């Protein structure tokens, strides 16, 4: 018989597990990891050296760069569009290092592995409402282990990411003096910080899974099961 057991800790763990997966997905797919220096729109973009001029100029903007995509304003028939043109700059995973940094390829691999693990834990978190064991092991324990591994993968991706700042692709956005772990005139975008928060949340979920496991096997839950209830809600 299937017992649906809902506790505050298990529900919190489920919601945070889904949230961490969504945060990682949003961070990796967004083109806002690096914010380039201010420039004028056009195919041959010129840098705006005076910040006052940059603020007053209508066509001045800051391009952004992601792990595999970017946002630019391209001049079309002498008309500068108000919206940025965002698209992927990666056409092949085996592109040269200068066009698609090898460090970013490694970051994508680490983040992809972490995303797969977090996807499984998110599904397991939802199923844990009525299924609490798998192959004789607690779903919470297995999910917590996978979340720990996913968090480590995210840390590796974040650490490797700055190693790719020395490529020609990044120098076109950040300046000629950009190098590994030196972004020159660029700034870190919100996508990077979102990934950091998602990584911390992943480790928090890993710790919370232990509390969720103990909450669903507490004495109060056992009493509810013995009374024959199928839907059990315990604070």
C-alpha positions as CSV (number, residue, x, y, z in Angstrom):
1,X,0.0,0.0,0.0
2,X,1.2,3.5,-0.9
3,X,1.5,5.9,2.0
4,X,1.8,9.6,1.1
5,X,3.9,11.1,3.9
6,X,4.4,14.9,4.0
7,X,6.5,16.6,6.6
8,X,7.8,20.2,6.8
9,X,11.4,19.0,6.3
10,X,10.7,16.7,3.4
11,X,8.5,19.3,1.7
12,X,11.2,22.0,2.2
13,X,13.9,19.6,0.8
14,X,11.7,18.9,-2.2
15,X,11.1,22.6,-3.0
16,X,14.7,23.5,-2.5
17,X,15.9,20.6,-4.6
18,X,13.7,21.7,-7.5
19,X,14.8,25.3,-7.0
20,X,18.5,24.5,-7.1
21,X,18.1,22.6,-10.4
22,X,16.2,25.5,-11.9
23,X,18.8,28.0,-10.8
24,X,21.6,26.0,-12.3
25,X,19.7,25.6,-15.6
26,X,18.9,29.3,-15.8
27,X,22.5,30.3,-15.0
28,X,24.1,28.0,-17.6
29,X,21.8,28.8,-20.4
30,X,21.9,32.6,-19.9
31,X,24.4,34.8,-21.7
32,X,25.3,37.0,-18.7
33,X,28.4,35.4,-17.2
34,X,30.6,38.3,-18.3
35,X,29.6,42.0,-19.0
36,X,31.9,43.6,-21.5
37,X,33.1,47.2,-21.7
38,X,30.8,49.9,-23.0
39,X,30.9,50.3,-26.7
40,X,28.9,51.8,-29.6
41,X,26.6,49.6,-31.7
42,X,27.6,48.3,-35.1
43,X,29.6,45.5,-36.7
44,X,32.8,47.3,-36.0
45,X,32.0,48.3,-32.5
46,X,34.1,51.2,-31.0
47,X,34.8,51.4,-27.3
48,X,33.4,54.2,-25.3
49,X,36.3,55.4,-23.2
50,X,34.5,58.2,-21.3
51,X,31.8,56.9,-18.9
52,X,29.9,60.2,-19.2
53,X,29.8,59.8,-23.0
54,X,28.6,56.3,-22.5
55,X,25.7,57.3,-20.4
56,X,24.6,60.1,-22.8
57,X,25.1,58.1,-26.0
58,X,21.9,56.4,-27.2
59,X,23.7,53.6,-29.0
60,X,26.3,52.8,-26.3
61,X,25.7,49.5,-24.5
62,X,27.5,46.7,-22.7
63,X,27.6,43.4,-24.5
64,X,27.3,40.2,-22.5
65,X,28.9,36.8,-22.9
66,X,27.8,33.4,-21.6
67,X,29.4,30.0,-21.7
68,X,28.1,29.3,-25.2
69,X,26.0,32.4,-26.2
70,X,26.3,36.2,-26.3
71,X,24.2,39.3,-26.6
72,X,25.2,42.2,-29.0
73,X,23.6,45.1,-30.8
74,X,24.3,44.8,-34.5
75,X,23.6,47.7,-36.8
76,X,21.2,46.7,-39.6
77,X,20.9,49.1,-42.6
78,X,22.3,52.0,-40.5
79,X,19.6,51.4,-37.9
80,X,20.6,50.4,-34.4
81,X,17.9,48.1,-32.8
82,X,16.9,48.9,-29.3
83,X,16.9,45.3,-28.3
84,X,20.1,43.2,-28.1
85,X,20.6,40.3,-30.4
86,X,21.2,37.2,-28.4
87,X,22.4,34.0,-30.0
88,X,24.8,31.1,-29.5
89,X,28.3,31.6,-30.8
90,X,29.2,27.9,-30.6
91,X,28.5,26.0,-33.8
92,X,30.7,23.0,-32.9
93,X,31.9,21.7,-29.5
94,X,35.3,21.1,-31.2
95,X,35.8,24.7,-32.2
96,X,39.3,26.1,-31.6
97,X,40.3,27.3,-28.2
98,X,40.5,31.0,-29.3
99,X,36.8,30.9,-30.5
100,X,35.4,28.6,-27.8
101,X,37.7,28.3,-24.8
102,X,38.6,24.7,-23.8
103,X,38.1,25.8,-20.2
104,X,34.5,26.7,-21.0
105,X,34.0,23.4,-22.7
106,X,35.1,21.7,-19.5
107,X,32.8,23.9,-17.4
108,X,29.8,23.0,-19.6
109,X,30.6,19.3,-19.1
110,X,30.8,19.7,-15.4
111,X,27.6,21.8,-15.3
112,X,25.8,19.3,-17.6
113,X,26.7,16.4,-15.3
114,X,25.6,18.4,-12.3
115,X,22.3,19.2,-14.1
116,X,21.6,15.6,-14.8
117,X,22.2,14.6,-11.2
118,X,20.0,17.5,-9.9
119,X,17.3,16.5,-12.4
120,X,17.2,13.0,-11.0
121,X,17.1,14.3,-7.4
122,X,14.3,16.7,-8.3
123,X,12.2,13.8,-9.7
124,X,13.2,11.6,-6.7
125,X,12.2,14.4,-4.3
126,X,8.7,14.5,-5.8
127,X,8.4,10.7,-5.8
128,X,9.6,10.6,-2.2
129,X,6.2,11.6,-1.1
130,X,5.0,8.0,-1.6
131,X,8.3,6.1,-2.5
132,X,11.0,6.3,0.2
133,X,13.2,3.4,-0.7
134,X,15.1,2.3,-3.9
135,X,17.2,-0.8,-4.2
136,X,17.0,-1.2,-0.4
137,X,18.4,2.3,0.2
138,X,16.6,5.4,1.4
139,X,15.7,7.8,-1.5
140,X,16.7,10.7,0.7
141,X,20.2,9.2,1.3
142,X,20.8,8.5,-2.4
143,X,19.5,11.9,-3.4
144,X,21.6,13.6,-0.8
145,X,24.7,11.8,-2.1
146,X,23.9,12.8,-5.7
147,X,23.4,16.4,-4.6
148,X,26.8,16.4,-3.0
149,X,28.4,15.1,-6.2
150,X,26.5,17.7,-8.2
151,X,27.7,20.5,-5.9
152,X,31.3,19.4,-6.4
153,X,30.7,19.4,-10.2
154,X,29.4,22.9,-10.0
155,X,32.4,24.0,-8.0
156,X,34.8,22.5,-10.6
157,X,32.8,24.3,-13.3
158,X,33.0,27.7,-11.5
159,X,36.8,27.3,-10.8
160,X,37.6,26.3,-14.4
161,X,35.5,29.1,-16.0
162,X,38.0,32.0,-15.4
163,X,40.8,29.9,-17.1
164,X,39.1,30.7,-20.4
165,X,39.3,34.5,-20.1
166,X,42.5,34.6,-22.1
167,X,40.9,33.5,-25.4
168,X,40.5,35.8,-28.4
169,X,36.7,35.5,-27.9
170,X,36.8,37.0,-24.4
171,X,39.4,39.6,-25.3
172,X,37.0,41.0,-27.9
173,X,34.6,41.7,-25.1
174,X,36.9,42.5,-22.2
175,X,40.0,44.1,-23.7
176,X,43.4,43.0,-25.1
177,X,44.9,42.6,-21.6
178,X,42.4,39.9,-20.6
179,X,44.0,36.6,-19.6
180,X,43.4,33.5,-17.5
181,X,41.8,34.6,-14.2
182,X,42.1,38.3,-15.4
183,X,39.0,39.7,-16.9
184,X,40.5,43.2,-17.6
185,X,37.6,45.6,-18.3
186,X,34.8,43.0,-17.9
187,X,32.6,42.4,-14.9
188,X,31.0,39.2,-13.7
189,X,27.4,39.1,-14.6
190,X,24.3,37.8,-12.6
191,X,24.5,34.4,-14.2
192,X,27.8,33.7,-12.4
193,X,26.4,34.7,-9.1
194,X,23.2,32.8,-9.7
195,X,25.3,29.7,-10.3
196,X,27.2,30.3,-7.0
197,X,24.0,30.6,-5.1
198,X,22.6,27.5,-6.8
199,X,25.7,25.6,-5.8
200,X,25.4,26.6,-2.2
201,X,21.8,25.7,-2.2
202,X,22.7,22.2,-3.6
203,X,25.0,21.5,-0.7
204,X,22.2,22.8,1.7
205,X,19.8,20.3,0.1
206,X,22.3,17.5,0.6
207,X,22.4,18.3,4.3
208,X,18.7,18.7,4.5
209,X,18.1,15.3,3.0
210,X,19.3,13.7,6.2
211,X,16.7,15.7,8.2
212,X,14.0,14.9,5.7
213,X,14.8,11.1,6.0
214,X,14.6,11.2,9.8
215,X,11.3,13.2,9.6
216,X,9.5,10.7,7.4
217,X,10.5,7.8,9.7
218,X,9.7,9.5,13.0
219,X,7.6,8.0,15.8
220,X,4.6,10.2,14.9
221,X,4.7,8.9,11.3
222,X,4.8,5.3,12.4
223,X,1.7,5.9,14.6
224,X,-0.2,7.4,11.7
225,X,0.7,4.3,9.6
226,X,-0.5,1.9,12.3
227,X,-3.8,3.7,12.4
228,X,-4.3,2.9,8.7
229,X,-4.0,6.4,7.3
230,X,-2.9,6.7,3.7
231,X,-2.3,10.5,3.7
232,X,0.0,11.5,6.6
233,X,0.9,15.1,7.3
234,X,3.3,15.7,10.2
235,X,4.7,19.1,11.2
